[in-house]
Amino acid sequence: MSLTTEAAILREMIRIRMVETEIARRYQEQEMRCPTHLSIGQEAVPAAFSQCVRTADFAVSTHRGHAHYLGKGGALRPLIAELYGKEAGCSKGRGGSMHLIDLGVNFYGTSAIVGNSIPVGVGLALSAQLRGSDQVSCVFLGDGAVEEGVFYESVNFAAVRSLPVLFVCENNAYSVYSPLSVRQPPGRSITDMVRGIGVDAACADGNDAIACYRAISEAFATVRTEGRPVFVEFMTYRWREHCGPNVDDDLAYRPAEEVAAWLDRDPIRSLTEVLAARDPGVASEVAGWQRQIAAEVDSAFEFAISAPFPRSETACEGVYA
């Protein structure tokens, strides 16, 4: 029986969280020798995106890109193998957590450099326009990326050329340890700022999965049918440290009341409660998904751990000078 859209979003959120929770648990073993940026707490946006995007559409993302890779349909085994630096990894073990790619689903990569993937996504939109396709290029970015010059250049170019690009900004209020208040002027709205550049922009609750789906589906429809850029900002919050598997609230850079308030707005729990109010059988369905996903995740880790490392003689393959 096919899932409803809302149930499919819930399942994808659970899958993303279970994958990242297992990454965090196993990271302590020191076998994943790459920095990792988790999006636990921010699952609603990529899960909603997964129900709107087509395989033919393009997507690029950031250093915090596991969820976007999975939401676009990226294969799990190559993702986990990449974290372990194995030849079977999606970047052949060369890139690690921050450099994920799956051309089979047109996921054109993540980047460790803040803002670096934005012009790549705009270029992909230009390619779609030149070929006359109805593909949309989706560019994921964080609030910190809007402080990079390339963001303005890219959004301006997309506006001037009327490119089919969807900018998705996950605003989790922090750039490493720095809140928006020390990075941008008081009262500034990122959404309003983008409107001022000449691009349609909207803002939505990034922890309300249904609101995320509505905003993303409407944005996709506009970009695809009218062939012009749209920017959507989602207000959300990461639960764990900026880089790494742990919780870093002992550093006191985020007010305890703020953290507690966001933890109380768990997007998975919220949508589960909404669906359970309609159908009490949702709980057993969720339990079934969790068993299926746990088996999938365990299998992916077993595959990654047993896979061989790249051979030393291939170290320079794929390197361009």
Phi, psi and chi 1 to 4 in degrees:
 res  aa     phi    psi   chi1   chi2   chi3   chi4
   1 MET       -  131.8 -175.9  171.0   63.8      -
   2 SER   -72.9  147.2   61.9      -      -      -
   3 LEU   -79.2  147.8  -65.6  173.7      -      -
   4 THR   -68.8  163.1   64.9      -      -      -
   5 THR   -58.1  -44.2  -61.7      -      -      -
   6 GLU   -64.5  -40.3  -69.2  168.4  -10.6      -
   7 ALA   -67.1  -37.4      -      -      -      -
   8 ALA   -64.8  -38.4      -      -      -      -
   9 ILE   -64.6  -43.6  -68.6  171.3      -      -
  10 LEU   -61.3  -44.6  177.0   58.5      -      -
  11 ARG   -62.5  -41.0 -171.6 -173.5 -168.9  -77.3
  12 GLU   -67.8  -37.4 -174.4   65.0   14.9      -
  13 MET   -61.9  -44.4  -75.3 -162.1  -67.4      -
  14 ILE   -62.4  -42.0  -67.6  170.3      -      -
  15 ARG   -62.1  -46.9 -179.6  172.2 -178.1 -102.9
  16 ILE   -59.8  -45.0  -69.5  168.5      -      -
  17 ARG   -67.3  -40.3 -177.4  167.9  -63.3  179.0
  18 MET   -65.2  -38.5  -70.0 -178.2   68.0      -
  19 VAL   -62.0  -49.3  168.1      -      -      -
  20 GLU   -72.3  -33.0  -67.1 -147.3  -56.0      -
  21 THR   -64.3  -38.6  -60.7      -      -      -
  22 GLU   -70.8  -35.7 -172.1   64.7    6.4      -
  23 ILE   -59.0  -46.7  -69.7  171.1      -      -
  24 ALA   -62.2  -41.8      -      -      -      -
  25 ARG   -64.5  -45.3 -171.8 -177.1   74.8   81.0
  26 ARG   -81.5  -15.3  -66.5 -173.9 -174.8 -119.1
  27 TYR   -60.3  -30.6 -161.7   83.5      -      -
  28 GLN   -63.1  -18.5  -41.0  -64.4  -20.5      -
  29 GLU   -74.4  -11.1  -61.1  167.1   -2.5      -
  30 GLN    65.0   28.1  -66.8  -66.6  -66.6      -
  31 GLU   -97.5  -19.7  -64.7  -63.5  -34.3      -
  32 MET   -93.4   98.0  -70.3  177.7  -98.7      -
  33 ARG   -94.6   51.0  -55.1  -58.8  -64.9  161.4
  34 CYS  -143.2  148.8   61.9      -      -      -
  35 PRO   -61.7  147.9  -16.8   30.1      -      -
  36 THR  -137.0  135.6 -174.9      -      -      -
  37 HIS  -116.0  114.2  -61.4   72.9      -      -
  38 LEU   -95.7  151.2  -56.2  176.6      -      -
  39 SER  -115.6   31.0   54.8      -      -      -
  40 ILE   -61.2  126.6  -66.2  173.4      -      -
  41 GLY   102.9  -18.7      -      -      -      -
  42 GLN  -111.5   26.0  -61.6 -176.2 -164.1      -
  43 GLU   -73.4  -19.4  -62.8   90.3   -6.3      -
  44 ALA   -63.4  -42.2      -      -      -      -
  45 VAL   -64.4  -54.3  172.7      -      -      -
  46 PRO   -64.6  -32.0   20.3  -32.3      -      -
  47 ALA   -68.9  -41.9      -      -      -      -
  48 ALA   -64.5  -41.4      -      -      -      -
  49 PHE   -56.3  -39.2  163.9   78.7      -      -
  50 SER   -60.6  -25.7   73.9      -      -      -
  51 GLN   -90.4   -3.7  -61.0  -56.4  -57.1      -
  52 CYS  -112.8  -31.4  -57.7      -      -      -
  53 VAL   -79.8  151.3   70.3      -      -      -
  54 ARG  -103.3  156.9  -60.4  175.1 -176.9  173.3
  55 THR   -59.0  -36.4  -58.9      -      -      -
  56 ALA   -71.0  -20.9      -      -      -      -
  57 ASP   -68.3  156.8  -66.9  -31.2      -      -
  58 PHE   -96.8  157.7  -59.2  113.9      -      -
  59 ALA  -152.2  144.1      -      -      -      -
  60 VAL  -134.9  159.1  -64.9      -      -      -
  61 SER  -146.1 -164.8 -177.6      -      -      -
  62 THR  -113.9 -170.6   70.7      -      -      -
  63 HIS   -61.9  -25.4   53.4  -83.3      -      -
  64 ARG  -100.3   69.5 -160.6  178.6  -51.9  -78.9
  65 GLY  -117.6    2.5      -      -      -      -
  66 HIS   -53.2  -48.1  -59.3  162.9      -      -
  67 ALA   -65.9  -37.1      -      -      -      -
  68 HIS   -69.5  -40.2  -51.9  139.8      -      -
  69 TYR   -58.1  -48.0  171.3   97.5      -      -
  70 LEU   -68.0  -41.6  -67.4  171.5      -      -
  71 GLY   -62.0  -30.6      -      -      -      -
  72 LYS   -79.5   -9.7 -174.8   62.7  175.0   72.2
  73 GLY   103.8   10.3      -      -      -      -
  74 GLY   -59.2  143.1      -      -      -      -
  75 ALA   -70.5  137.2      -      -      -      -
  76 LEU   -72.8  -44.6  179.2   58.3      -      -
  77 ARG   -57.9  -47.6  -76.7 -172.4  168.8 -167.4
  78 PRO   -63.7  -29.9  -24.7   35.7      -      -
  79 LEU   -63.7  -51.2  163.5   60.3      -      -
  80 ILE   -65.9  -40.2  -56.7  -57.1      -      -
  81 ALA   -61.7  -34.0      -      -      -      -
  82 GLU   -65.4  -38.1 -171.7   60.4   35.1      -
  83 LEU   -63.0  -29.4  -60.7 -176.7      -      -
  84 TYR   -90.4    1.8  -79.2   87.1      -      -
  85 GLY    71.1   30.0      -      -      -      -
  86 LYS   -94.4  156.3  -59.9  -60.4 -176.9   72.2
  87 GLU   -59.8  -30.1  179.0   70.3   25.2      -
  88 ALA   -78.0   -1.2      -      -      -      -
  89 GLY   -66.5  158.5      -      -      -      -
  90 CYS   -64.6  -21.2   57.9      -      -      -
  91 SER  -116.1   27.8  -66.9      -      -      -
  92 LYS    58.1   29.2  -62.1 -172.4  179.8  -63.0
  93 GLY    80.2    3.4      -      -      -      -
  94 ARG   -90.0  -23.5  -89.0   74.2  163.5  175.4
  95 GLY  -102.9  -34.8      -      -      -      -
  96 GLY    74.8 -165.2      -      -      -      -
  97 SER   -55.8  -33.7  168.3      -      -      -
  98 MET   -92.1    3.0  -66.1 -175.8  -77.6      -
  99 HIS  -134.2   80.2  -60.1   92.4      -      -
 100 LEU  -109.0  141.8  -52.4  175.2      -      -
 101 ILE  -151.6  143.2 -171.9  166.2      -      -
 102 ASP  -147.4   93.2 -170.6  -23.1      -      -
 103 LEU   -68.1  -18.5  -61.9 -177.3      -      -
 104 GLY   -64.2  -24.2      -      -      -      -
 105 VAL  -119.3   16.8  -65.3      -      -      -
 106 ASN    61.6   32.1  -82.6  -10.4      -      -
 107 PHE   -92.2  106.2 -172.4   83.1      -      -
 108 TYR   -92.7   16.7  -91.4   75.0      -      -
 109 GLY   117.2  158.9      -      -      -      -
 110 THR  -115.5  164.9   63.9      -      -      -
 111 SER  -142.0  143.6  174.8      -      -      -
 112 ALA   -75.9  -18.2      -      -      -      -
 113 ILE   -90.5  123.9  -58.4  172.5      -      -
 114 VAL   -59.9  124.6  174.7      -      -      -
 115 GLY    85.0   -6.9      -      -      -      -
 116 ASN   -66.5  -31.7 -165.1   49.6      -      -
 117 SER   -85.2  -10.8   57.9      -      -      -
 118 ILE   -60.2  -51.7  -61.7  174.0      -      -
 119 PRO   -66.5  -25.8   23.0  -33.7      -      -
 120 VAL   -64.1  -45.8  175.3      -      -      -
 121 GLY   -64.1  -37.2      -      -      -      -
 122 VAL   -67.3  -37.3  171.5      -      -      -
 123 GLY   -63.8  -37.9      -      -      -      -
 124 LEU   -64.1  -37.4  -69.5  166.2      -      -
 125 ALA   -65.0  -38.9      -      -      -      -
 126 LEU   -62.3  -40.2  176.5   60.5      -      -
 127 SER   -62.9  -39.3   77.6      -      -      -
 128 ALA   -64.4  -41.1      -      -      -      -
 129 GLN   -64.1  -44.0 -175.2 -175.0   71.4      -
 130 LEU   -65.4  -32.4  -68.1  173.6      -      -
 131 ARG   -86.8   -8.5  -71.2  179.9  -72.0  102.9
 132 GLY    71.5   26.2      -      -      -      -
 133 SER   -87.0  171.7   76.5      -      -      -
 134 ASP  -103.6   23.5   67.7  -13.3      -      -
 135 GLN   -70.7  146.8  -67.8  164.2  -68.0      -
 136 VAL  -112.0  139.7  172.4      -      -      -
 137 SER  -103.4  121.9 -179.5      -      -      -
 138 CYS  -103.3  124.8 -173.0      -      -      -
 139 VAL  -112.8  111.9  176.8      -      -      -
 140 PHE   -88.1  137.5  -73.6   96.5      -      -
 141 LEU  -150.7  163.1   62.5  143.0      -      -
 142 GLY  -105.1  173.3      -      -      -      -
 143 ASP   -62.7  -29.4   51.3  -74.9      -      -
 144 GLY   -65.8  -29.2      -      -      -      -
 145 ALA   -69.1  -22.8      -      -      -      -
 146 VAL   -72.7   -6.4  -53.5      -      -      -
 147 GLU   -95.4    5.6  -66.8  149.2   21.2      -
 148 GLU   -98.1  141.3  -62.3  -69.8  -24.8      -
 149 GLY   -59.1  -34.9      -      -      -      -
 150 VAL   -65.2  -24.5   72.4      -      -      -
 151 PHE   -62.8  -48.5  169.4   76.3      -      -
 152 TYR   -64.9  -43.1  -61.3   91.9      -      -
 153 GLU   -61.0  -42.5  -63.7  163.4    0.6      -
 154 SER   -70.0  -45.5  -61.3      -      -      -
 155 VAL   -65.0  -40.7  173.2      -      -      -
 156 ASN   -62.4  -44.0 -177.6   69.9      -      -
 157 PHE   -63.4  -41.7 -174.9   74.6      -      -
 158 ALA   -62.6  -37.1      -      -      -      -
 159 ALA   -70.3  -46.0      -      -      -      -
 160 VAL   -63.0  -41.8  169.4      -      -      -
 161 ARG   -91.0   -1.5  -68.8  -64.8  -62.0  -97.8
 162 SER    50.5   63.9 -166.4      -      -      -
 163 LEU   -93.7  149.1  -63.0  179.1      -      -
 164 PRO   -80.0   72.5   31.8  -36.6      -      -
 165 VAL  -126.2  137.1   55.3      -      -      -
 166 LEU  -111.2  114.3  170.1   55.7      -      -
 167 PHE   -90.4  123.3  -62.7   97.8      -      -
 168 VAL  -115.6  109.0  176.6      -      -      -
 169 CYS  -101.5  114.8  176.5      -      -      -
 170 GLU   -93.2  100.6  -69.0  173.2  -60.5      -
 171 ASN   -91.0   99.4 -176.0  -13.9      -      -
 172 ASN   -99.5   14.2   63.1   20.2      -      -
 173 ALA    76.8   -4.9      -      -      -      -
 174 TYR  -135.5  142.2  -72.3   85.6      -      -
 175 SER  -113.1  101.1  177.7      -      -      -
 176 VAL    59.1 -105.6 -169.7      -      -      -
 177 TYR  -107.1    3.3  -55.3  126.8      -      -
 178 SER  -101.5  119.9  -59.2      -      -      -
 179 PRO   -74.6  166.9   29.4  -36.3      -      -
 180 LEU   -56.8  -31.4  -78.3  163.8      -      -
 181 SER   -62.4  -23.8   60.8      -      -      -
 182 VAL  -103.4    1.4  -58.7      -      -      -
 183 ARG  -114.8  -23.0  -63.9 -175.3  -76.9  116.8
 184 GLN  -138.2  155.8  -61.7 -167.3   23.1      -
 185 PRO   -62.3  151.6  -20.7   32.1      -      -
 186 PRO   -58.6  138.3  -20.9   32.0      -      -
 187 GLY    81.0   -1.6      -      -      -      -
 188 ARG   -72.6  135.6  171.1 -175.7  -76.6  174.8
 189 SER  -107.4  122.8  160.8      -      -      -
 190 ILE   -61.1  -41.4  -66.0  174.5      -      -
 191 THR   -59.3  -47.6  -61.9      -      -      -
 192 ASP   -64.7  -37.0  -70.9  -15.8      -      -
 193 MET   -61.6  -42.4  178.9  177.7   63.4      -
 194 VAL   -67.7  -37.9  173.4      -      -      -
 195 ARG   -57.6  -37.5  -74.9 -163.6 -169.4  107.2
 196 GLY   -65.0  -23.0      -      -      -      -
 197 ILE   -78.8  -17.4  -61.0  174.6      -      -
 198 GLY   108.5   23.0      -      -      -      -
 199 VAL  -119.4  134.8  170.4      -      -      -
 200 ASP   -58.3  133.1  -78.3   -0.5      -      -
 201 ALA  -141.2  147.9      -      -      -      -
 202 ALA  -142.0  161.6      -      -      -      -
 203 CYS  -129.5  138.6 -175.0      -      -      -
 204 ALA  -142.3  165.6      -      -      -      -
 205 ASP   -77.0  111.0 -177.1  -12.1      -      -
 206 GLY   -75.7   -2.5      -      -      -      -
 207 ASN  -108.6    4.8  -82.6   40.9      -      -
 208 ASP  -107.3  101.7 -178.9  -26.9      -      -
 209 ALA   -61.0  -36.4      -      -      -      -
 210 ILE   -69.1  -40.9  -63.7  172.9      -      -
 211 ALA   -64.4  -37.4      -      -      -      -
 212 CYS   -62.3  -44.8  -70.1      -      -      -
 213 TYR   -62.3  -44.2  173.9   74.9      -      -
 214 ARG   -61.2  -45.2  -71.5  172.2 -179.5  158.2
 215 ALA   -65.7  -43.2      -      -      -      -
 216 ILE   -71.2  -41.6  -66.5  173.5      -      -
 217 SER   -65.5  -39.3   60.3      -      -      -
 218 GLU   -65.3  -40.1  -71.4  172.1    7.8      -
 219 ALA   -65.7  -43.9      -      -      -      -
 220 PHE   -59.2  -43.2  -99.3  109.3      -      -
 221 ALA   -61.1  -42.4      -      -      -      -
 222 THR   -65.1  -48.1  -62.0      -      -      -
 223 VAL   -62.9  -44.1  176.6      -      -      -
 224 ARG   -71.1  -39.0 -156.3 -180.0  -56.6  -80.1
 225 THR   -87.4  -30.5   59.3      -      -      -
 226 GLU  -105.6   -8.6  -59.8 -177.9   23.8      -
 227 GLY    61.4   41.1      -      -      -      -
 228 ARG  -139.0  159.2   56.6 -173.6  173.4   86.5
 229 PRO   -73.1  151.7   27.7  -35.6      -      -
 230 VAL  -137.9  143.6  173.5      -      -      -
 231 PHE  -120.4  130.2  177.6   95.8      -      -
 232 VAL  -127.0  125.8 -174.2      -      -      -
 233 GLU  -102.6  131.0  178.0 -176.1   10.7      -
 234 PHE  -117.1  124.5  -68.0   97.1      -      -
 235 MET   -84.7  118.7  -46.7  -52.9  -68.7      -
 236 THR  -147.8 -166.1 -174.2      -      -      -
 237 TYR  -161.1  131.2 -154.2   77.0      -      -
 238 ARG   -87.0  140.5   59.8  173.9  167.0   81.9
 239 TRP   -85.5  -28.9  -72.8   12.0      -      -
 240 ARG  -108.3 -176.8  -56.8 -151.9  178.6 -163.5
 241 GLU   -63.7  161.4   57.6 -169.9  -26.4      -
 242 HIS   -55.4  -50.2  163.9   70.2      -      -
 243 CYS  -130.5  115.6  178.9      -      -      -
 244 GLY   126.6  173.8      -      -      -      -
 245 PRO   -91.6   -3.5   34.8  -36.2      -      -
 246 ASN   -99.1  176.6  -57.7  -47.8      -      -
 247 VAL   -98.5  129.8  174.9      -      -      -
 248 ASP  -116.2   24.0   64.1   -6.8      -      -
 249 ASP   -71.3   -7.4  -66.4  -43.8      -      -
 250 ASP   -67.1  -16.2   57.5  -61.9      -      -
 251 LEU   -77.8  -13.2  -59.9  177.2      -      -
 252 ALA    60.9   28.7      -      -      -      -
 253 TYR   -86.1  -12.1   68.7   95.9      -      -
 254 ARG  -120.2  129.6  -57.7 -167.7  -68.1 -170.5
 255 PRO   -57.2  137.5  -22.8   33.0      -      -
 256 ALA   -58.6  -36.9      -      -      -      -
 257 GLU   -66.0  -36.9  -56.9   79.0   16.0      -
 258 GLU   -65.2  -47.2  174.9 -175.3  -71.5      -
 259 VAL   -59.7  -46.6  174.7      -      -      -
 260 ALA   -61.2  -40.4      -      -      -      -
 261 ALA   -64.2  -40.5      -      -      -      -
 262 TRP   -73.3  -38.2  -81.0  100.4      -      -
 263 LEU   -61.3  -31.3  -69.9  176.9      -      -
 264 ASP   -72.3  -14.4 -166.0   47.8      -      -
 265 ARG  -105.4   43.3  -61.5 -166.6   62.9 -114.4
 266 ASP   -57.7  118.4  178.8   -8.7      -      -
 267 PRO   -64.2  -30.5   22.3  -33.3      -      -
 268 ILE   -70.4  -48.3  -66.3  177.0      -      -
 269 ARG   -62.2  -40.9 -173.8  177.2   69.8 -124.3
 270 SER   -61.3  -47.4  -63.3      -      -      -
 271 LEU   -70.7  -35.6 -175.6   54.8      -      -
 272 THR   -58.9  -43.4  -59.3      -      -      -
 273 GLU   -65.1  -39.3  -70.4  172.6   -7.7      -
 274 VAL   -62.0  -47.6  168.1      -      -      -
 275 LEU   -70.6  -35.7  -61.8 -174.3      -      -
 276 ALA   -67.6  -29.3      -      -      -      -
 277 ALA   -66.2  -28.3      -      -      -      -
 278 ARG   -85.8  -36.4  -59.5  179.4 -163.7  163.0
 279 ASP  -143.4  105.7  178.0    6.5      -      -
 280 PRO   -60.0  -17.3  -23.0   34.1      -      -
 281 GLY   -75.3   -4.2      -      -      -      -
 282 VAL   -60.7  -37.0  164.2      -      -      -
 283 ALA   -57.1  -45.8      -      -      -      -
 284 SER   -69.0  -33.4   60.7      -      -      -
 285 GLU   -65.7  -43.2 -166.5  165.4   12.8      -
 286 VAL   -60.6  -42.6  166.6      -      -      -
 287 ALA   -61.0  -38.1      -      -      -      -
 288 GLY   -64.9  -43.5      -      -      -      -
 289 TRP   -59.8  -43.5  -62.3  -20.5      -      -
 290 GLN   -61.3  -38.5  -70.1  171.6  -30.3      -
 291 ARG   -65.5  -43.7  -71.5 -168.9  -65.7  -88.9
 292 GLN   -63.4  -45.0  -65.1  166.3    3.4      -
 293 ILE   -68.0  -40.6  -65.6  166.2      -      -
 294 ALA   -58.7  -41.4      -      -      -      -
 295 ALA   -65.8  -40.8      -      -      -      -
 296 GLU   -63.0  -44.3  178.1 -166.0   12.5      -
 297 VAL   -66.4  -44.8  172.8      -      -      -
 298 ASP   -59.4  -42.5  -74.8  -14.8      -      -
 299 SER   -63.0  -39.4  175.0      -      -      -
 300 ALA   -65.6  -40.8      -      -      -      -
 301 PHE   -69.3  -40.0  -85.9   92.5      -      -
 302 GLU   -60.3  -43.1  -70.5  170.3    7.6      -
 303 PHE   -60.4  -47.4  168.6   80.7      -      -
 304 ALA   -65.4  -43.5      -      -      -      -
 305 ILE   -66.1  -36.8  -68.8  167.8      -      -
 306 SER   -85.4  -13.5   62.2      -      -      -
 307 ALA   -69.1  150.7      -      -      -      -
 308 PRO   -77.5  154.7   28.3  -35.4      -      -
 309 PHE   -76.1  159.6  -73.1  101.5      -      -
 310 PRO   -60.5  146.6  -19.6   31.2      -      -
 311 ARG   -73.0  142.2  -68.5  173.5  -69.4  114.1
 312 SER   -58.9  -32.5   59.0      -      -      -
 313 GLU   -70.7  -10.3   57.4  -93.1   30.1      -
 314 THR   -97.3    8.1   68.4      -      -      -
 315 ALA   -57.3  -32.5      -      -      -      -
 316 CYS   -96.9    2.4  -66.9      -      -      -
 317 GLU   -69.4  136.4  -70.7 -177.5    4.8      -
 318 GLY    79.8    7.2      -      -      -      -
 319 VAL   -99.1  128.2  177.1      -      -      -
 320 TYR  -117.7  138.0  -59.7   92.1      -      -
 321 ALA  -125.7      -      -      -      -      -
